[in-house]
């Protein structure tokens, strides 16, 4: 009996590129990511947006003033076969989030670059974006979809949110405790123009005496509906010692220094923020740096107190006697050196060396 054996077609080692691409697309499609989209708006009440998706996971989003929080139910994650221990953000190092009862709170600080956060800014708003990755449970044999949550929070662009537009903004803060009202965080930062939306960042703040410095102070945390911020005394010293006897006042007794016409107060005692600008200056003597200090206090406006200083009225008495005040400091601010001089009319070391070299070359040549 003759038995015929059917030969199997041999698979070529080098498949056609089109076939390879097709197979890859099929594989990617079969293991594609199912993305949940969460869009939220900030508000003083830290409102939460609830969204349910076909994945069986119903996250809740809170766009806070200092952080973003996405709450996930552990029972839903388990049912969807998610590896809870390895949930992470765009930056994989951001993981191991806190749990409480049946909730996993994926929370990270607000700011550009933090945990891989991106920021899109227009003229009125800033949108912070990040991704939460929910990897499949490794104890399972197979999976078909990776689940990801695309998170975005939109904030009106102001001094606080604008600080998140740079990685290392020049800023400082202090805390003021008000009996019965809690703790308030007050921030001072330096900005490049009168919009107070473009902050300076570290290693770029060097100003000549022809440039203008814009200073913003504001309540970053606390009840801004009950209190206004008043800049009581804002002054500069050549060292970081707030008690240095060498000081120059920009604002004194809540009013601008009338002897300096470069000082402009944009807002003081009218809301939760204060803003002023001054032309840069140099202390007379062997000083090269400037440090800023602002004594600020919180004015309780709900009892009828007039918080805005009436600087043309010599009888004005602010609420400065209130204990809810503190001093916040920032610096140093370096003075930019003019090209060719060290700022006091002397030739710079580099130009002096060039000059000496030129004289020697002329002498040797002749």
Secondary structure, DSSP 8 states (H G I E B T S, - for coil): ------------SS--HHHHHHHHHHHHHHT-EEEEEEEEE--TT--EEE---TTS---EEEE-SSEEEEEEEHHHHHHTTB-GGG-EESSTT-B--EEETTEEEEEEE-STTGGG-EEEE-SSEEEEEEEEEE-B-TTSS--S-EEEEEEEEEEE--HHHHGGGSSSB-EEEEEEEETTTEEEEEEEEEESSTTS-SB-BTT--EE-TTSEEEEEEEEEES-TTTEEEEEEEEEEESSS-TT-S-EEEEEETTEE-TT-TT-EEEESSSSSEEEEEEE----SSS--EEEEEEEEEEEETTTT---S--TT-TT---STTSS-EEEEEEEEEEE---TTB-SSS-B-HHHHHHHHHHHHHHHHH-
